[in-house]
Amino acid sequence: MQLPKDLQHFPDPTLIVLTDEQEARIFLAGGDAYQTLDSLALPREFKSDAEGSFVSSDGSRVGGPSSDLHDTPRKEAFAKTVAEAITRYVREGHAVVVHLVSPPEMLHLIQARLPADVKPHIAKTLAKDLMKNDILDVIKRLFTLPEA
């Protein structure tokens, strides 16, 4: 798709990676256009009604002790998946520059899992959850707001 004139900041092929804690969208921008390359999503974990919660005397559901397990392993696995996708696109020559937009914890986890040869390609990072925003709004923020 065509980028508006004021957002054409991409002389080199550039990956723009948007993530939250369970989804990622990967765009490729270059010259005056952008395209969606990939969408990643963490598979949902389904629990039975009895697993992870119990019913109190008034009939409402209350989380059981096992329903509040730390979700670090899930986040780490997703960060690894996102880092692998970034690595693949950079190594295959699809992009020279990478802009990463993610909540602070996920941003750290993803960057920690990038190989040494890919890290220099990270040009800008924005520690915000902008997954629900339009890609044009995200591009505008990348180039108008100071880096986090």
ZAKOL-850240 format. One record per residue: residue in one letter; x, y, z of N, C-alpha, C in turn. Coordinates in steps of 0.05 Angstrom, whole numbers. Atoms other than C-alpha are relative to their C-alpha. Layout:
BEGIN
R, residu, n.east, n.north, n.up, ca.east, ca.north, ca.up, c.east, c.north, c.up
R, A, X, Y, Z, X, Y, Z, X, Y, Z
...
END
This chain:
BEGIN
R, residu, n.east, n.north, n.up, ca.east, ca.north, ca.up, c.east, c.north, c.up
R, M, 17, -24, 0, 0, 0, 0, 18, 25, 0
R, Q, -15, -25, 3, 22, 71, -13, 2, 15, 27
R, L, -4, -16, -24, 51, 113, 44, -5, 29, -7
R, P, 3, -28, 5, 30, 186, 49, 28, 13, -2
R, K, -26, -13, 5, 85, 235, 28, 15, 6, 26
R, D, -13, -8, -24, 99, 258, 99, 11, -24, 16
R, L, -9, 24, -15, 112, 186, 122, 20, -17, -16
R, Q, -18, 15, 17, 161, 165, 68, 29, 3, 10
R, H, -26, -1, -14, 222, 154, 113, 17, -25, -5
R, F, -12, 27, 3, 246, 88, 84, 16, -3, -26
R, P, -16, 4, 24, 303, 92, 34, 9, -29, -3
R, D, -8, 28, 0, 323, 21, 53, -24, -18, 8
R, P, 22, 18, -9, 277, -40, 61, 1, -2, 30
R, T, 2, -2, -30, 253, -35, 133, -22, -17, 10
R, L, 20, 15, -14, 217, -84, 177, -11, 17, 23
R, I, 13, -12, -23, 167, -54, 225, -15, -22, 14
R, V, 11, 23, -15, 149, -104, 279, -16, 11, 23
R, L, 18, -8, -22, 89, -91, 325, -7, -25, 15
R, T, 8, 23, -16, 77, -138, 383, -14, 9, 25
R, D, 9, -2, -28, 39, -145, 447, 10, -26, 12
R, E, -9, 24, -14, 45, -206, 493, -9, -26, -13
R, Q, 9, 25, 12, 10, -255, 447, -5, 2, -30
R, E, 3, -3, 29, 6, -226, 376, 23, 18, -11
R, A, -19, -17, 13, 54, -195, 327, -8, 4, -29
R, R, 4, -7, 28, 47, -160, 260, 26, 10, -11
R, I, -26, -8, 12, 107, -153, 214, -6, 13, -28
R, F, 4, -15, 25, 107, -101, 158, 27, 5, -13
R, L, -24, -7, 15, 158, -86, 104, -5, 27, -13
R, A, 3, -26, 12, 166, -13, 85, 25, 7, -16
R, G, -22, -8, 16, 209, 15, 30, -9, 20, -21
R, G, 8, -21, 19, 208, 77, -13, -26, 13, 9
R, D, 25, -13, -6, 137, 101, -15, -23, -20, 5
R, A, 21, 20, -4, 100, 36, 0, 7, -18, 24
R, Y, -4, 20, -21, 90, -17, 54, -18, -23, -6
R, Q, 17, 24, 3, 62, -87, 57, 1, -16, 26
R, T, 0, 18, -22, 43, -137, 110, 14, -25, -8
R, L, -15, 24, 6, 93, -194, 112, -11, -24, 15
R, D, 6, 23, -17, 70, -236, 170, -17, 8, 24
R, S, 15, -3, -25, 23, -243, 229, 6, -25, 17
R, L, -6, 22, -18, 43, -285, 289, -20, 1, 23
R, A, 18, 0, -24, -3, -307, 346, 7, -24, 17
R, L, -5, 22, -19, 8, -348, 407, -25, -17, 1
R, P, 24, 17, -2, -39, -408, 408, -14, 4, 27
R, R, 15, -3, -25, -94, -399, 460, 1, -26, 16
R, E, 2, 23, -18, -93, -444, 520, -28, -3, 10
R, F, 28, 5, -10, -161, -474, 534, 1, -17, 25
R, K, 2, 16, -25, -176, -498, 604, -29, -9, 3
R, S, 27, 10, -6, -235, -539, 625, -12, 19, 21
R, D, 14, -18, -20, -287, -504, 669, 11, -5, 28
R, A, -9, 6, -27, -260, -540, 730, 29, 8, 5
R, E, -29, -4, -3, -187, -524, 716, 6, 30, 5
R, G, -9, -27, -5, -159, -461, 747, -19, 19, 13
R, S, 19, -18, -14, -221, -434, 781, -20, -17, 16
R, F, 20, 14, -14, -275, -452, 829, -24, 19, 4
R, V, 25, -16, -4, -346, -428, 844, -3, 6, 29
R, S, 4, -7, -28, -357, -390, 908, -30, -5, 8
R, S, 27, 6, -10, -420, -396, 951, -22, 16, -14
R, D, 21, -16, 14, -455, -340, 913, -2, -6, -30
R, G, 2, 8, 28, -444, -374, 846, 20, 13, -19
R, S, -20, -13, 18, -389, -328, 820, 25, -16, -2
R, R, -26, 15, 4, -324, -355, 792, 22, 16, 13
R, V, -23, -12, -14, -262, -342, 832, 25, -16, -9
R, G, -24, 13, 9, -191, -357, 809, 12, -17, 22
R, G, -13, 18, -19, -159, -416, 843, 30, 6, 2
R, P, -29, -5, -4, -87, -418, 867, 16, -6, -25
R, S, -15, 7, 24, -64, -450, 801, -7, 18, -23
R, S, 8, -16, 23, -100, -399, 757, 17, 25, -3
R, D, -16, -24, 1, -50, -344, 772, 29, -7, -3
R, L, -27, 7, 5, 12, -379, 748, 15, 21, -15
R, H, -17, -20, 13, 69, -335, 725, 1, -7, -30
R, D, 1, 6, 29, 65, -328, 649, 26, 6, -14
R, T, -26, -5, 13, 139, -315, 637, 8, -21, -21
R, P, -7, 19, 21, 151, -381, 600, -15, 4, -26
R, R, 16, -5, 24, 94, -364, 552, 11, 24, -15
R, K, -11, -24, 12, 122, -294, 540, 27, -5, -13
R, E, -27, 6, 11, 193, -321, 530, -2, -16, -26
R, A, 3, 16, 25, 169, -372, 479, -10, 17, -23
R, F, 10, -17, 22, 131, -319, 440, 22, 20, -9
R, A, -23, -18, 7, 191, -271, 443, 20, -15, -18
R, K, -19, 16, 17, 234, -327, 414, -12, -3, -28
R, T, 13, 2, 27, 183, -337, 357, 3, 26, -16
R, V, -3, -26, 14, 184, -263, 341, 29, 6, -8
R, A, -29, -4, 6, 260, -259, 345, 9, -17, -24
R, E, -6, 18, 22, 265, -319, 298, -11, 11, -27
R, A, 11, -11, 25, 219, -285, 247, 16, 24, -9
R, I, -16, -23, 7, 259, -220, 250, 27, -9, -12
R, T, -26, 11, 9, 324, -260, 242, -3, -11, -29
R, R, 4, 12, 26, 296, -298, 182, -2, 22, -22
R, Y, 3, -21, 20, 274, -234, 145, 25, 16, -4
R, V, -25, -15, 3, 340, -198, 158, 20, -17, -15
R, R, -21, 18, 12, 384, -258, 139, -7, -6, -29
R, E, 8, 5, 27, 343, -271, 76, 2, 25, -18
R, G, -3, -25, 16, 355, -199, 54, -25, 15, -5
R, H, 25, -15, 4, 283, -175, 58, 2, 28, 12
R, A, -2, -26, -14, 303, -118, 105, 29, 6, 9
R, V, -26, -9, -10, 365, -78, 124, -3, 13, 27
R, V, 5, -15, -24, 333, -38, 180, -25, -12, 13
R, V, 23, 11, -16, 285, -61, 236, -9, 21, 20
R, H, 11, -16, -21, 239, -18, 278, -18, -18, 16
R, L, 14, 18, -18, 210, -54, 338, -17, 16, 19
R, V, 19, -13, -18, 147, -31, 375, -14, -21, 16
R, S, 9, 21, -17, 128, -72, 435, -2, 10, 29
R, P, 0, -8, -28, 109, -66, 509, 28, -5, 12
R, P, -27, 1, -11, 172, -57, 552, 11, -28, 6
R, E, -10, 27, -7, 178, -128, 578, 5, -17, -24
R, M, -3, 16, 25, 167, -160, 510, 23, 11, -17
R, L, -22, -13, 16, 215, -110, 477, 27, -11, 10
R, H, -24, 10, -12, 269, -132, 526, 4, -30, -7
R, L, -2, 29, 5, 254, -207, 516, 7, -5, -29
R, I, -6, 4, 28, 255, -201, 440, 29, 8, -6
R, Q, -27, -9, 6, 319, -161, 437, 21, -19, 12
R, A, -19, 19, -13, 353, -211, 485, 3, -25, -17
R, R, -1, 25, 16, 337, -268, 436, 9, 4, -29
R, L, -10, -5, 27, 363, -234, 373, 30, -8, -1
R, P, -28, 7, 3, 429, -262, 347, 17, 25, -4
R, A, -18, -23, 1, 490, -216, 348, 1, 13, -28
R, D, -1, -12, 27, 490, -207, 272, -25, 15, -8
R, V, 25, -14, 6, 418, -182, 273, -4, 25, 16
R, K, 4, -23, -18, 421, -134, 332, 8, 27, -12
R, P, -6, -26, 12, 457, -79, 292, -21, 11, -19
R, H, 21, -9, 18, 397, -76, 245, -23, 14, 14
R, I, 21, -14, -15, 352, -51, 301, 6, 30, 0
R, A, -5, -28, 2, 346, 23, 286, -15, 16, 21
R, K, 16, -14, -19, 289, 46, 330, -17, -20, 16
R, T, 19, 16, -17, 250, 16, 388, -19, 20, 13
R, L, 20, -16, -14, 187, 42, 419, -14, -19, 20
R, A, 10, 17, -21, 166, 12, 486, -29, 7, 6
R, K, 29, -5, -3, 91, 17, 477, -16, -22, -13
R, D, 17, 20, 12, 34, -30, 462, -18, 14, -20
R, L, 15, -13, 21, 8, -4, 395, -12, -20, -20
R, M, 10, 20, 18, -18, -69, 366, -28, 7, -11
R, K, 27, -6, 9, -89, -42, 360, 0, 25, -18
R, N, -2, -24, 16, -64, 21, 324, 4, -7, -29
R, D, -4, 2, 29, -64, 30, 249, 30, 3, -5
R, I, -29, -1, 6, 6, 20, 218, 9, 28, -7
R, L, -8, -27, 7, 6, 91, 191, 3, 17, 25
R, D, -3, -14, -25, -5, 118, 262, 26, -8, 14
R, V, -24, 10, -13, 52, 74, 287, 25, 13, -14
R, I, -23, -12, 15, 99, 100, 232, 3, 29, 7
R, K, -1, -28, -8, 80, 171, 250, 13, 3, 27
R, R, -11, -1, -27, 97, 158, 323, 30, -7, 0
R, L, -28, 7, 1, 163, 125, 305, 18, 24, -8
R, F, -16, -22, 11, 186, 188, 269, -6, 27, 12
R, T, 6, -26, -12, 154, 243, 311, 5, 1, 30
R, L, -5, 1, -29, 162, 220, 383, 29, -7, 6
R, P, -27, 8, -8, 228, 215, 419, 1, -29, 6
R, E, -3, 28, -6, 255, 145, 427, -2, -6, 30
R, A, 2, 8, -29, 240, 108, 492, 26, -11, 9
END
